[in-house]
Amino acid sequence: MGVKYLPTAAYGLRWMRRYYRENPQLDLKAAAAALKHAERTLVEFPFSGERYEDFEEVRERQISGTSFSLLYTVSSETIWIIDVRDVRGNRSAEALREFIKTVRRENNL
């Protein structure tokens, strides 16, 4: 099983990078390592994340030591990252709407 990022995750991933670059008191390398660790954990335990709100097929996995999480769904061979969510805000609602409307259909999820 592999991890792939959907187009809806691009903004969240950019925001996470920018947030750590603009706040030098935070450890960018540690955050990147925590992201990789979360990805490896999902590969090993795909259903380890909590169900996200009332979305049946969407789960959320916290990125340890950060204010970010991964919103994802699981198919037979791939873990699809829908969004890199800043847990302090609600921007992920738009990514989920796009996932449901378009990305899910295009990727047979």
C-alpha atoms as one frame of an Amber mdcrd trajectory, in Angstrom:
protein
   0.000   0.000   0.000   1.291   3.447  -0.882   0.500   7.052  -0.008  -0.485
   9.543  -2.705  -1.492  13.168  -2.357  -4.586  14.329  -4.218  -4.583  17.783
  -5.849  -6.836  19.007  -3.027  -3.914  18.556  -0.585  -1.549  20.918  -2.428
  -2.664  24.090  -0.670  -2.523  22.526   2.797   0.949  21.113   2.179   2.171
  24.505   0.935   0.602  26.210   3.946   2.334  23.812   6.350   5.721  24.450
   4.715   5.197  28.203   4.676   4.019  28.239   8.277   7.212  26.531   9.453
   9.458  28.664   7.249   7.870  31.891   8.474   8.196  30.884  12.125  11.899
  30.204  12.635  11.330  29.371  16.301   9.577  26.206  15.071  11.564  23.215
  13.890  10.912  22.675  10.154  13.037  19.512  10.061  11.138  17.990  12.979
   7.806  18.818  11.307   8.955  17.222   8.030  10.091  14.131   9.933   6.735
  13.993  11.754   4.920  14.164   8.402   6.995  11.262   7.042   6.324   9.311
  10.243   2.555   9.899   9.871   2.739   8.652   6.261   4.632   5.506   7.334
   2.119   4.895  10.117  -0.751   5.112   7.632   0.944   2.593   5.341   1.317
   0.205   8.268  -2.058   0.940   9.881  -4.368   2.506   7.273  -7.382   2.759
   9.549  -5.543   4.158  12.558  -6.914   7.658  12.032 -10.198   8.717  13.547
 -13.256   9.077  11.336 -13.493  12.739  10.319 -16.762  14.344  11.401 -19.672
  12.781   9.499 -17.671  11.724   6.432 -17.893   7.925   6.399 -14.834   7.283
   4.243 -12.629  10.145   5.443 -10.231   9.694   8.337  -7.915  12.081  10.158
  -4.414  11.318  11.437  -2.631  13.899  13.596   0.915  14.821  12.551   2.679
  14.433  15.869   4.123  17.576  17.442   2.437  19.911  14.940  -0.906  21.662
  14.564  -1.548  19.756  11.358  -3.246  16.515  10.461  -3.789  14.396   7.371
  -7.304  13.940   6.046  -7.329  10.787   3.978  -9.296   7.934   2.505  -8.235
   4.349   1.877  -8.683   2.391  -1.338  -7.589  -1.182  -1.963  -3.980  -0.263
  -2.779  -3.527   3.409  -1.915  -3.963   5.839   0.933  -5.153   9.058  -0.676
  -4.315  12.243   1.220  -7.222  14.649   0.690  -5.783  17.521   2.705  -3.041
  18.563   5.073  -5.263  20.227   7.630  -4.294  23.029   9.957  -6.368  21.917
  12.938  -6.691  25.530  14.096  -8.902  26.448  11.098 -11.722  25.208   8.893
 -10.181  25.488   5.415 -10.421  21.716   4.904 -14.160  21.974   4.328 -13.471
  23.235   0.790 -10.998  20.389   0.096 -13.578  17.851   1.263 -16.285  19.346
  -0.941 -13.903  19.138  -3.907 -12.974  15.564  -2.970 -16.602  14.507  -2.886
 -17.573  16.378  -6.047 -14.647  15.767  -8.404 -11.538  14.036  -7.158 -13.365
  10.981  -5.862 -15.016  10.422  -9.231 -11.834  11.018 -11.253  -9.785   8.587
  -9.159 -12.472   5.898  -8.707 -12.449   6.252  -4.934
